[in-house]
Amino acid sequence: MARTLTTAVKNELLTGQIRPIHLIEIGFSTPVYLTDNGFDLTSSISGTSRTYTASPFLVGGSSFEEQTDITKTSLSLSLSGADQTFISTVLNENVVNDTVEIYRGLLN
């Protein structure tokens, strides 16, 4: 899907001082909001103010591409050394096919 960037964003990207981050929402029965940023972030991108917790547990994920057509795709998120809360949730809930939303952002 084609996206356009404003001139201001393009100019900022050229500075080389931009750091990409990810905001991840995992749709457990009690949703989890994580970021791979070094500190917690509060965002209202989804229309509601949410705090994404900086997580040392988030160690990676499979690559994915945005699609213009409805297709079945898979995504893997890797958590390592997760605390007891995550372990308990995964062991006690049906977490297959839970919704995961990933937002990419740029910080300067």
Jmol script that loads the backbone (N, CA, C; Angstrom):
load data "model"
ATOM      1  N   MET A   1       0.857  -1.166   0.000  1.00  0.00           N
ATOM      2  CA  MET A   1       0.000   0.000   0.000  1.00  0.00           C
ATOM      3  C   MET A   1       0.904   1.230   0.000  1.00  0.00           C
ATOM      4  N   ALA A   2       0.709   2.085  -0.941  1.00  0.00           N
ATOM      5  CA  ALA A   2       1.536   3.278  -1.062  1.00  0.00           C
ATOM      6  C   ALA A   2       1.228   4.260   0.067  1.00  0.00           C
ATOM      7  N   ARG A   3       2.282   4.806   0.614  1.00  0.00           N
ATOM      8  CA  ARG A   3       2.153   5.813   1.669  1.00  0.00           C
ATOM      9  C   ARG A   3       2.947   7.034   1.243  1.00  0.00           C
ATOM     10  N   THR A   4       2.516   8.186   1.661  1.00  0.00           N
ATOM     11  CA  THR A   4       3.265   9.391   1.344  1.00  0.00           C
ATOM     12  C   THR A   4       3.762  10.020   2.631  1.00  0.00           C
ATOM     13  N   LEU A   5       4.906  10.673   2.547  1.00  0.00           N
ATOM     14  CA  LEU A   5       5.492  11.362   3.690  1.00  0.00           C
ATOM     15  C   LEU A   5       5.526  12.849   3.395  1.00  0.00           C
ATOM     16  N   THR A   6       5.323  13.650   4.427  1.00  0.00           N
ATOM     17  CA  THR A   6       5.400  15.093   4.249  1.00  0.00           C
ATOM     18  C   THR A   6       6.860  15.490   4.034  1.00  0.00           C
ATOM     19  N   THR A   7       7.062  16.672   3.503  1.00  0.00           N
ATOM     20  CA  THR A   7       8.420  17.185   3.293  1.00  0.00           C
ATOM     21  C   THR A   7       9.156  17.293   4.622  1.00  0.00           C
ATOM     22  N   ALA A   8       8.464  17.705   5.671  1.00  0.00           N
ATOM     23  CA  ALA A   8       9.092  17.836   6.993  1.00  0.00           C
ATOM     24  C   ALA A   8       9.607  16.478   7.488  1.00  0.00           C
ATOM     25  N   VAL A   9       8.823  15.425   7.297  1.00  0.00           N
ATOM     26  CA  VAL A   9       9.243  14.093   7.721  1.00  0.00           C
ATOM     27  C   VAL A   9      10.432  13.630   6.880  1.00  0.00           C
ATOM     28  N   LYS A  10      10.377  13.844   5.577  1.00  0.00           N
ATOM     29  CA  LYS A  10      11.493  13.457   4.699  1.00  0.00           C
ATOM     30  C   LYS A  10      12.780  14.180   5.105  1.00  0.00           C
ATOM     31  N   ASN A  11      12.687  15.461   5.393  1.00  0.00           N
ATOM     32  CA  ASN A  11      13.863  16.226   5.814  1.00  0.00           C
ATOM     33  C   ASN A  11      14.419  15.710   7.129  1.00  0.00           C
ATOM     34  N   GLU A  12      13.541  15.360   8.057  1.00  0.00           N
ATOM     35  CA  GLU A  12      13.982  14.842   9.353  1.00  0.00           C
ATOM     36  C   GLU A  12      14.672  13.491   9.183  1.00  0.00           C
ATOM     37  N   LEU A  13      14.150  12.654   8.287  1.00  0.00           N
ATOM     38  CA  LEU A  13      14.770  11.355   8.028  1.00  0.00           C
ATOM     39  C   LEU A  13      16.184  11.515   7.470  1.00  0.00           C
ATOM     40  N   LEU A  14      16.414  12.552   6.698  1.00  0.00           N
ATOM     41  CA  LEU A  14      17.735  12.792   6.106  1.00  0.00           C
ATOM     42  C   LEU A  14      18.788  13.173   7.142  1.00  0.00           C
ATOM     43  N   THR A  15      18.366  13.606   8.331  1.00  0.00           N
ATOM     44  CA  THR A  15      19.331  14.013   9.357  1.00  0.00           C
ATOM     45  C   THR A  15      20.082  12.820   9.946  1.00  0.00           C
ATOM     46  N   GLY A  16      19.524  11.623   9.824  1.00  0.00           N
ATOM     47  CA  GLY A  16      20.171  10.449  10.405  1.00  0.00           C
ATOM     48  C   GLY A  16      20.020  10.364  11.915  1.00  0.00           C
ATOM     49  N   GLN A  17      19.220  11.229  12.491  1.00  0.00           N
ATOM     50  CA  GLN A  17      19.035  11.258  13.942  1.00  0.00           C
ATOM     51  C   GLN A  17      17.726  10.613  14.378  1.00  0.00           C
ATOM     52  N   ILE A  18      17.109   9.870  13.484  1.00  0.00           N
ATOM     53  CA  ILE A  18      15.815   9.255  13.756  1.00  0.00           C
ATOM     54  C   ILE A  18      16.015   7.830  14.258  1.00  0.00           C
ATOM     55  N   ARG A  19      15.226   7.457  15.254  1.00  0.00           N
ATOM     56  CA  ARG A  19      15.281   6.113  15.810  1.00  0.00           C
ATOM     57  C   ARG A  19      13.902   5.470  15.670  1.00  0.00           C
ATOM     58  N   PRO A  20      13.825   4.342  14.950  1.00  0.00           N
ATOM     59  CA  PRO A  20      12.519   3.683  14.816  1.00  0.00           C
ATOM     60  C   PRO A  20      12.121   2.975  16.116  1.00  0.00           C
ATOM     61  N   ILE A  21      10.837   2.986  16.395  1.00  0.00           N
ATOM     62  CA  ILE A  21      10.290   2.271  17.554  1.00  0.00           C
ATOM     63  C   ILE A  21       9.040   1.534  17.113  1.00  0.00           C
ATOM     64  N   HIS A  22       8.604   0.610  17.938  1.00  0.00           N
ATOM     65  CA  HIS A  22       7.366  -0.128  17.686  1.00  0.00           C
ATOM     66  C   HIS A  22       6.492  -0.056  18.921  1.00  0.00           C
ATOM     67  N   LEU A  23       5.197   0.122  18.698  1.00  0.00           N
ATOM     68  CA  LEU A  23       4.196   0.061  19.762  1.00  0.00           C
ATOM     69  C   LEU A  23       3.366  -1.175  19.470  1.00  0.00           C
ATOM     70  N   ILE A  24       3.297  -2.077  20.429  1.00  0.00           N
ATOM     71  CA  ILE A  24       2.655  -3.370  20.205  1.00  0.00           C
ATOM     72  C   ILE A  24       1.530  -3.573  21.206  1.00  0.00           C
ATOM     73  N   GLU A  25       0.350  -3.885  20.664  1.00  0.00           N
ATOM     74  CA  GLU A  25      -0.816  -4.181  21.491  1.00  0.00           C
ATOM     75  C   GLU A  25      -1.136  -5.659  21.320  1.00  0.00           C
ATOM     76  N   ILE A  26      -1.116  -6.410  22.418  1.00  0.00           N
ATOM     77  CA  ILE A  26      -1.441  -7.834  22.381  1.00  0.00           C
ATOM     78  C   ILE A  26      -2.808  -8.009  23.026  1.00  0.00           C
ATOM     79  N   GLY A  27      -3.737  -8.600  22.285  1.00  0.00           N
ATOM     80  CA  GLY A  27      -5.130  -8.678  22.707  1.00  0.00           C
ATOM     81  C   GLY A  27      -5.459  -9.820  23.647  1.00  0.00           C
ATOM     82  N   PHE A  28      -4.697  -9.955  24.734  1.00  0.00           N
ATOM     83  CA  PHE A  28      -5.076 -10.905  25.778  1.00  0.00           C
ATOM     84  C   PHE A  28      -6.385 -10.425  26.407  1.00  0.00           C
ATOM     85  N   SER A  29      -6.976 -11.228  27.310  1.00  0.00           N
ATOM     86  CA  SER A  29      -8.223 -10.796  27.954  1.00  0.00           C
ATOM     87  C   SER A  29      -8.019  -9.464  28.672  1.00  0.00           C
ATOM     88  N   THR A  30      -6.841  -9.260  29.236  1.00  0.00           N
ATOM     89  CA  THR A  30      -6.418  -7.948  29.707  1.00  0.00           C
ATOM     90  C   THR A  30      -5.302  -7.524  28.761  1.00  0.00           C
ATOM     91  N   PRO A  31      -5.573  -6.598  27.852  1.00  0.00           N
ATOM     92  CA  PRO A  31      -4.588  -6.253  26.819  1.00  0.00           C
ATOM     93  C   PRO A  31      -3.240  -5.823  27.398  1.00  0.00           C
ATOM     94  N   VAL A  32      -2.202  -6.116  26.654  1.00  0.00           N
ATOM     95  CA  VAL A  32      -0.838  -5.761  27.029  1.00  0.00           C
ATOM     96  C   VAL A  32      -0.319  -4.770  25.993  1.00  0.00           C
ATOM     97  N   TYR A  33       0.294  -3.692  26.458  1.00  0.00           N
ATOM     98  CA  TYR A  33       0.832  -2.659  25.584  1.00  0.00           C
ATOM     99  C   TYR A  33       2.332  -2.555  25.825  1.00  0.00           C
ATOM    100  N   LEU A  34       3.134  -2.907  24.804  1.00  0.00           N
ATOM    101  CA  LEU A  34       4.586  -2.942  24.935  1.00  0.00           C
ATOM    102  C   LEU A  34       5.241  -2.051  23.885  1.00  0.00           C
ATOM    103  N   THR A  35       6.457  -1.614  24.173  1.00  0.00           N
ATOM    104  CA  THR A  35       7.271  -0.915  23.186  1.00  0.00           C
ATOM    105  C   THR A  35       8.701  -1.417  23.292  1.00  0.00           C
ATOM    106  N   ASP A  36       9.396  -1.384  22.159  1.00  0.00           N
ATOM    107  CA  ASP A  36      10.810  -1.733  22.164  1.00  0.00           C
ATOM    108  C   ASP A  36      11.669  -0.494  22.402  1.00  0.00           C
ATOM    109  N   ASN A  37      11.032   0.600  22.755  1.00  0.00           N
ATOM    110  CA  ASN A  37      11.718   1.832  23.096  1.00  0.00           C
ATOM    111  C   ASN A  37      12.377   1.672  24.469  1.00  0.00           C
ATOM    112  N   GLY A  38      13.348   2.501  24.773  1.00  0.00           N
ATOM    113  CA  GLY A  38      14.049   2.409  26.048  1.00  0.00           C
ATOM    114  C   GLY A  38      13.284   2.966  27.233  1.00  0.00           C
ATOM    115  N   PHE A  39      12.163   3.630  27.000  1.00  0.00           N
ATOM    116  CA  PHE A  39      11.351   4.175  28.086  1.00  0.00           C
ATOM    117  C   PHE A  39       9.887   4.078  27.700  1.00  0.00           C
ATOM    118  N   ASP A  40       8.994   4.147  28.700  1.00  0.00           N
ATOM    119  CA  ASP A  40       7.559   4.063  28.450  1.00  0.00           C
ATOM    120  C   ASP A  40       7.108   5.234  27.584  1.00  0.00           C
ATOM    121  N   LEU A  41       6.114   4.971  26.746  1.00  0.00           N
ATOM    122  CA  LEU A  41       5.545   6.005  25.884  1.00  0.00           C
ATOM    123  C   LEU A  41       4.034   6.028  26.036  1.00  0.00           C
ATOM    124  N   THR A  42       3.455   7.205  26.009  1.00  0.00           N
ATOM    125  CA  THR A  42       2.000   7.333  25.990  1.00  0.00           C
ATOM    126  C   THR A  42       1.601   7.836  24.618  1.00  0.00           C
ATOM    127  N   SER A  43       0.626   7.173  24.024  1.00  0.00           N
ATOM    128  CA  SER A  43       0.200   7.511  22.668  1.00  0.00           C
ATOM    129  C   SER A  43      -1.313   7.504  22.585  1.00  0.00           C
ATOM    130  N   SER A  44      -1.831   8.304  21.690  1.00  0.00           N
ATOM    131  CA  SER A  44      -3.271   8.303  21.438  1.00  0.00           C
ATOM    132  C   SER A  44      -3.549   7.942  19.987  1.00  0.00           C
ATOM    133  N   ILE A  45      -2.664   7.152  19.355  1.00  0.00           N
ATOM    134  CA  ILE A  45      -2.829   6.817  17.943  1.00  0.00           C
ATOM    135  C   ILE A  45      -4.094   6.041  17.664  1.00  0.00           C
ATOM    136  N   SER A  46      -4.570   5.273  18.615  1.00  0.00           N
ATOM    137  CA  SER A  46      -5.772   4.470  18.391  1.00  0.00           C
ATOM    138  C   SER A  46      -7.030   5.203  18.844  1.00  0.00           C
ATOM    139  N   GLY A  47      -6.899   6.471  19.175  1.00  0.00           N
ATOM    140  CA  GLY A  47      -8.049   7.255  19.613  1.00  0.00           C
ATOM    141  C   GLY A  47      -8.216   7.262  21.116  1.00  0.00           C
ATOM    142  N   THR A  48      -7.466   6.440  21.813  1.00  0.00           N
ATOM    143  CA  THR A  48      -7.499   6.365  23.261  1.00  0.00           C
ATOM    144  C   THR A  48      -6.082   6.494  23.780  1.00  0.00           C
ATOM    145  N   SER A  49      -5.888   7.259  24.818  1.00  0.00           N
ATOM    146  CA  SER A  49      -4.551   7.409  25.380  1.00  0.00           C
ATOM    147  C   SER A  49      -4.125   6.109  26.054  1.00  0.00           C
ATOM    148  N   ARG A  50      -3.014   5.550  25.597  1.00  0.00           N
ATOM    149  CA  ARG A  50      -2.499   4.301  26.163  1.00  0.00           C
ATOM    150  C   ARG A  50      -1.029   4.463  26.476  1.00  0.00           C
ATOM    151  N   THR A  51      -0.591   3.822  27.546  1.00  0.00           N
ATOM    152  CA  THR A  51       0.829   3.818  27.879  1.00  0.00           C
ATOM    153  C   THR A  51       1.415   2.483  27.459  1.00  0.00           C
ATOM    154  N   TYR A  52       2.446   2.551  26.629  1.00  0.00           N
ATOM    155  CA  TYR A  52       3.164   1.372  26.162  1.00  0.00           C
ATOM    156  C   TYR A  52       4.397   1.226  27.034  1.00  0.00           C
ATOM    157  N   THR A  53       4.516   0.084  27.687  1.00  0.00           N
ATOM    158  CA  THR A  53       5.590  -0.160  28.634  1.00  0.00           C
ATOM    159  C   THR A  53       6.849  -0.617  27.915  1.00  0.00           C
ATOM    160  N   ALA A  54       7.960   0.027  28.227  1.00  0.00           N
ATOM    161  CA  ALA A  54       9.243  -0.405  27.685  1.00  0.00           C
ATOM    162  C   ALA A  54       9.501  -1.805  28.204  1.00  0.00           C
ATOM    163  N   SER A  55       9.731  -2.741  27.305  1.00  0.00           N
ATOM    164  CA  SER A  55       9.817  -4.131  27.719  1.00  0.00           C
ATOM    165  C   SER A  55      11.144  -4.764  27.324  1.00  0.00           C
ATOM    166  N   PRO A  56      11.895  -5.227  28.320  1.00  0.00           N
ATOM    167  CA  PRO A  56      13.114  -5.980  28.003  1.00  0.00           C
ATOM    168  C   PRO A  56      12.776  -7.387  27.512  1.00  0.00           C
ATOM    169  N   PHE A  57      11.507  -7.785  27.632  1.00  0.00           N
ATOM    170  CA  PHE A  57      11.090  -9.131  27.237  1.00  0.00           C
ATOM    171  C   PHE A  57      10.908  -9.261  25.731  1.00  0.00           C
ATOM    172  N   LEU A  58      10.649  -8.143  25.062  1.00  0.00           N
ATOM    173  CA  LEU A  58      10.405  -8.159  23.626  1.00  0.00           C
ATOM    174  C   LEU A  58      11.748  -8.223  22.908  1.00  0.00           C
ATOM    175  N   VAL A  59      12.041  -9.376  22.319  1.00  0.00           N
ATOM    176  CA  VAL A  59      13.358  -9.557  21.709  1.00  0.00           C
ATOM    177  C   VAL A  59      13.324  -9.652  20.196  1.00  0.00           C
ATOM    178  N   GLY A  60      12.159  -9.739  19.597  1.00  0.00           N
ATOM    179  CA  GLY A  60      12.134  -9.794  18.139  1.00  0.00           C
ATOM    180  C   GLY A  60      10.789 -10.204  17.597  1.00  0.00           C
ATOM    181  N   GLY A  61      10.739 -10.213  16.288  1.00  0.00           N
ATOM    182  CA  GLY A  61       9.527 -10.613  15.599  1.00  0.00           C
ATOM    183  C   GLY A  61       9.848 -10.928  14.158  1.00  0.00           C
ATOM    184  N   SER A  62       8.973 -11.686  13.547  1.00  0.00           N
ATOM    185  CA  SER A  62       9.179 -12.020  12.142  1.00  0.00           C
ATOM    186  C   SER A  62       8.868 -10.803  11.286  1.00  0.00           C
ATOM    187  N   SER A  63       9.443 -10.776  10.102  1.00  0.00           N
ATOM    188  CA  SER A  63       9.172  -9.658   9.208  1.00  0.00           C
ATOM    189  C   SER A  63       7.770  -9.804   8.616  1.00  0.00           C
ATOM    190  N   PHE A  64       7.206  -8.705   8.235  1.00  0.00           N
ATOM    191  CA  PHE A  64       5.879  -8.714   7.647  1.00  0.00           C
ATOM    192  C   PHE A  64       5.757  -7.518   6.719  1.00  0.00           C
ATOM    193  N   GLU A  65       4.841  -7.607   5.791  1.00  0.00           N
ATOM    194  CA  GLU A  65       4.589  -6.514   4.873  1.00  0.00           C
ATOM    195  C   GLU A  65       3.108  -6.165   4.901  1.00  0.00           C
ATOM    196  N   GLU A  66       2.828  -4.893   4.762  1.00  0.00           N
ATOM    197  CA  GLU A  66       1.445  -4.442   4.690  1.00  0.00           C
ATOM    198  C   GLU A  66       0.852  -4.906   3.367  1.00  0.00           C
ATOM    199  N   GLN A  67      -0.369  -5.387   3.408  1.00  0.00           N
ATOM    200  CA  GLN A  67      -1.033  -5.904   2.218  1.00  0.00           C
ATOM    201  C   GLN A  67      -2.210  -5.014   1.852  1.00  0.00           C
ATOM    202  N   THR A  68      -2.483  -4.919   0.555  1.00  0.00           N
ATOM    203  CA  THR A  68      -3.653  -4.157   0.113  1.00  0.00           C
ATOM    204  C   THR A  68      -4.875  -5.055  -0.018  1.00  0.00           C
ATOM    205  N   ASP A  69      -4.648  -6.348  -0.174  1.00  0.00           N
ATOM    206  CA  ASP A  69      -5.741  -7.307  -0.289  1.00  0.00           C
ATOM    207  C   ASP A  69      -5.884  -8.078   1.019  1.00  0.00           C
ATOM    208  N   ILE A  70      -7.062  -8.603   1.255  1.00  0.00           N
ATOM    209  CA  ILE A  70      -7.271  -9.422   2.436  1.00  0.00           C
ATOM    210  C   ILE A  70      -6.591 -10.762   2.195  1.00  0.00           C
ATOM    211  N   THR A  71      -5.611 -11.046   3.016  1.00  0.00           N
ATOM    212  CA  THR A  71      -4.872 -12.302   2.903  1.00  0.00           C
ATOM    213  C   THR A  71      -4.592 -12.844   4.292  1.00  0.00           C
ATOM    214  N   LYS A  72      -4.362 -14.131   4.352  1.00  0.00           N
ATOM    215  CA  LYS A  72      -3.991 -14.750   5.614  1.00  0.00           C
ATOM    216  C   LYS A  72      -2.484 -14.647   5.756  1.00  0.00           C
ATOM    217  N   THR A  73      -2.033 -14.042   6.838  1.00  0.00           N
ATOM    218  CA  THR A  73      -0.604 -13.908   7.084  1.00  0.00           C
ATOM    219  C   THR A  73      -0.299 -14.334   8.503  1.00  0.00           C
ATOM    220  N   SER A  74       0.955 -14.596   8.762  1.00  0.00           N
ATOM    221  CA  SER A  74       1.397 -14.987  10.102  1.00  0.00           C
ATOM    222  C   SER A  74       2.458 -14.022  10.596  1.00  0.00           C
ATOM    223  N   LEU A  75       2.525 -13.887  11.883  1.00  0.00           N
ATOM    224  CA  LEU A  75       3.511 -13.034  12.523  1.00  0.00           C
ATOM    225  C   LEU A  75       3.938 -13.713  13.808  1.00  0.00           C
ATOM    226  N   SER A  76       5.215 -13.735  14.062  1.00  0.00           N
ATOM    227  CA  SER A  76       5.724 -14.294  15.313  1.00  0.00           C
ATOM    228  C   SER A  76       6.364 -13.184  16.129  1.00  0.00           C
ATOM    229  N   LEU A  77       6.022 -13.124  17.410  1.00  0.00           N
ATOM    230  CA  LEU A  77       6.679 -12.224  18.341  1.00  0.00           C
ATOM    231  C   LEU A  77       7.465 -13.076  19.315  1.00  0.00           C
ATOM    232  N   SER A  78       8.681 -12.658  19.610  1.00  0.00           N
ATOM    233  CA  SER A  78       9.515 -13.412  20.544  1.00  0.00           C
ATOM    234  C   SER A  78       9.644 -12.650  21.853  1.00  0.00           C
ATOM    235  N   LEU A  79       9.278 -13.318  22.934  1.00  0.00           N
ATOM    236  CA  LEU A  79       9.447 -12.774  24.277  1.00  0.00           C
ATOM    237  C   LEU A  79      10.454 -13.662  24.994  1.00  0.00           C
ATOM    238  N   SER A  80      11.356 -13.064  25.710  1.00  0.00           N
ATOM    239  CA  SER A  80      12.363 -13.843  26.425  1.00  0.00           C
ATOM    240  C   SER A  80      12.437 -13.360  27.863  1.00  0.00           C
ATOM    241  N   GLY A  81      12.529 -14.295  28.785  1.00  0.00           N
ATOM    242  CA  GLY A  81      12.617 -13.936  30.191  1.00  0.00           C
ATOM    243  C   GLY A  81      11.372 -13.233  30.679  1.00  0.00           C
ATOM    244  N   ALA A  82      10.240 -13.528  30.051  1.00  0.00           N
ATOM    245  CA  ALA A  82       8.992 -12.851  30.391  1.00  0.00           C
ATOM    246  C   ALA A  82       8.629 -13.074  31.859  1.00  0.00           C
ATOM    247  N   ASP A  83       8.028 -12.070  32.443  1.00  0.00           N
ATOM    248  CA  ASP A  83       7.665 -12.196  33.852  1.00  0.00           C
ATOM    249  C   ASP A  83       6.468 -13.134  34.029  1.00  0.00           C
ATOM    250  N   GLN A  84       6.163 -13.437  35.267  1.00  0.00           N
ATOM    251  CA  GLN A  84       5.136 -14.412  35.600  1.00  0.00           C
ATOM    252  C   GLN A  84       3.760 -14.029  35.053  1.00  0.00           C
ATOM    253  N   THR A  85       3.494 -12.743  34.894  1.00  0.00           N
ATOM    254  CA  THR A  85       2.204 -12.303  34.366  1.00  0.00           C
ATOM    255  C   THR A  85       1.979 -12.834  32.962  1.00  0.00           C
ATOM    256  N   PHE A  86       2.980 -12.687  32.073  1.00  0.00           N
ATOM    257  CA  PHE A  86       2.859 -13.190  30.707  1.00  0.00           C
ATOM    258  C   PHE A  86       2.759 -14.707  30.695  1.00  0.00           C
ATOM    259  N   ILE A  87       3.580 -15.352  31.470  1.00  0.00           N
ATOM    260  CA  ILE A  87       3.589 -16.821  31.501  1.00  0.00           C
ATOM    261  C   ILE A  87       2.238 -17.338  31.951  1.00  0.00           C
ATOM    262  N   SER A  88       1.681 -16.759  32.991  1.00  0.00           N
ATOM    263  CA  SER A  88       0.380 -17.167  33.503  1.00  0.00           C
ATOM    264  C   SER A  88      -0.711 -16.951  32.461  1.00  0.00           C
ATOM    265  N   THR A  89      -0.678 -15.815  31.786  1.00  0.00           N
ATOM    266  CA  THR A  89      -1.682 -15.522  30.758  1.00  0.00           C
ATOM    267  C   THR A  89      -1.630 -16.551  29.642  1.00  0.00           C
ATOM    268  N   VAL A  90      -0.446 -16.832  29.140  1.00  0.00           N
ATOM    269  CA  VAL A  90      -0.303 -17.770  28.027  1.00  0.00           C
ATOM    270  C   VAL A  90      -0.701 -19.188  28.431  1.00  0.00           C
ATOM    271  N   LEU A  91      -0.397 -19.579  29.649  1.00  0.00           N
ATOM    272  CA  LEU A  91      -0.738 -20.926  30.097  1.00  0.00           C
ATOM    273  C   LEU A  91      -2.211 -21.096  30.434  1.00  0.00           C
ATOM    274  N   ASN A  92      -2.884 -20.020  30.845  1.00  0.00           N
ATOM    275  CA  ASN A  92      -4.253 -20.129  31.327  1.00  0.00           C
ATOM    276  C   ASN A  92      -5.323 -19.617  30.372  1.00  0.00           C
ATOM    277  N   GLU A  93      -4.930 -19.024  29.266  1.00  0.00           N
ATOM    278  CA  GLU A  93      -5.903 -18.487  28.312  1.00  0.00           C
ATOM    279  C   GLU A  93      -5.677 -19.109  26.948  1.00  0.00           C
ATOM    280  N   ASN A  94      -6.693 -19.045  26.115  1.00  0.00           N
ATOM    281  CA  ASN A  94      -6.548 -19.436  24.730  1.00  0.00           C
ATOM    282  C   ASN A  94      -6.008 -18.227  23.981  1.00  0.00           C
ATOM    283  N   VAL A  95      -4.697 -18.197  23.732  1.00  0.00           N
ATOM    284  CA  VAL A  95      -4.087 -17.024  23.117  1.00  0.00           C
ATOM    285  C   VAL A  95      -3.905 -17.176  21.608  1.00  0.00           C
ATOM    286  N   VAL A  96      -4.349 -18.286  21.052  1.00  0.00           N
ATOM    287  CA  VAL A  96      -4.279 -18.470  19.609  1.00  0.00           C
ATOM    288  C   VAL A  96      -5.289 -17.540  18.948  1.00  0.00           C
ATOM    289  N   ASN A  97      -4.877 -16.869  17.914  1.00  0.00           N
ATOM    290  CA  ASN A  97      -5.703 -15.936  17.146  1.00  0.00           C
ATOM    291  C   ASN A  97      -6.095 -14.676  17.908  1.00  0.00           C
ATOM    292  N   ASP A  98      -5.383 -14.353  18.975  1.00  0.00           N
ATOM    293  CA  ASP A  98      -5.605 -13.065  19.626  1.00  0.00           C
ATOM    294  C   ASP A  98      -5.107 -11.968  18.700  1.00  0.00           C
ATOM    295  N   THR A  99      -5.728 -10.827  18.766  1.00  0.00           N
ATOM    296  CA  THR A  99      -5.347  -9.701  17.928  1.00  0.00           C
ATOM    297  C   THR A  99      -4.045  -9.090  18.420  1.00  0.00           C
ATOM    298  N   VAL A 100      -3.162  -8.792  17.477  1.00  0.00           N
ATOM    299  CA  VAL A 100      -1.930  -8.070  17.769  1.00  0.00           C
ATOM    300  C   VAL A 100      -1.861  -6.901  16.798  1.00  0.00           C
ATOM    301  N   GLU A 101      -1.722  -5.706  17.335  1.00  0.00           N
ATOM    302  CA  GLU A 101      -1.572  -4.523  16.494  1.00  0.00           C
ATOM    303  C   GLU A 101      -0.181  -3.958  16.712  1.00  0.00           C
ATOM    304  N   ILE A 102       0.492  -3.644  15.608  1.00  0.00           N
ATOM    305  CA  ILE A 102       1.846  -3.112  15.680  1.00  0.00           C
ATOM    306  C   ILE A 102       1.876  -1.775  14.949  1.00  0.00           C
ATOM    307  N   TYR A 103       2.329  -0.762  15.666  1.00  0.00           N
ATOM    308  CA  TYR A 103       2.484   0.553  15.082  1.00  0.00           C
ATOM    309  C   TYR A 103       3.972   0.878  15.041  1.00  0.00           C
ATOM    310  N   ARG A 104       4.428   1.445  13.943  1.00  0.00           N
ATOM    311  CA  ARG A 104       5.826   1.886  13.828  1.00  0.00           C
ATOM    312  C   ARG A 104       5.857   3.384  13.999  1.00  0.00           C
ATOM    313  N   GLY A 105       6.861   3.839  14.718  1.00  0.00           N
ATOM    314  CA  GLY A 105       7.021   5.264  14.923  1.00  0.00           C
ATOM    315  C   GLY A 105       8.479   5.662  14.771  1.00  0.00           C
ATOM    316  N   LEU A 106       8.714   6.951  14.687  1.00  0.00           N
ATOM    317  CA  LEU A 106      10.061   7.485  14.580  1.00  0.00           C
ATOM    318  C   LEU A 106      10.246   8.543  15.649  1.00  0.00           C
ATOM    319  N   LEU A 107      11.321   8.423  16.416  1.00  0.00           N
ATOM    320  CA  LEU A 107      11.643   9.416  17.443  1.00  0.00           C
ATOM    321  C   LEU A 107      12.919  10.131  17.048  1.00  0.00           C
ATOM    322  N   ASN A 108      12.969  11.438  17.345  1.00  0.00           N
ATOM    323  CA  ASN A 108      14.214  12.154  17.095  1.00  0.00           C
ATOM    324  C   ASN A 108      14.790  12.634  18.400  1.00  0.00           C
TER     325      ASN A 108
END
end "model"
wireframe off; spacefill off
backbone 0.3
color backbone group
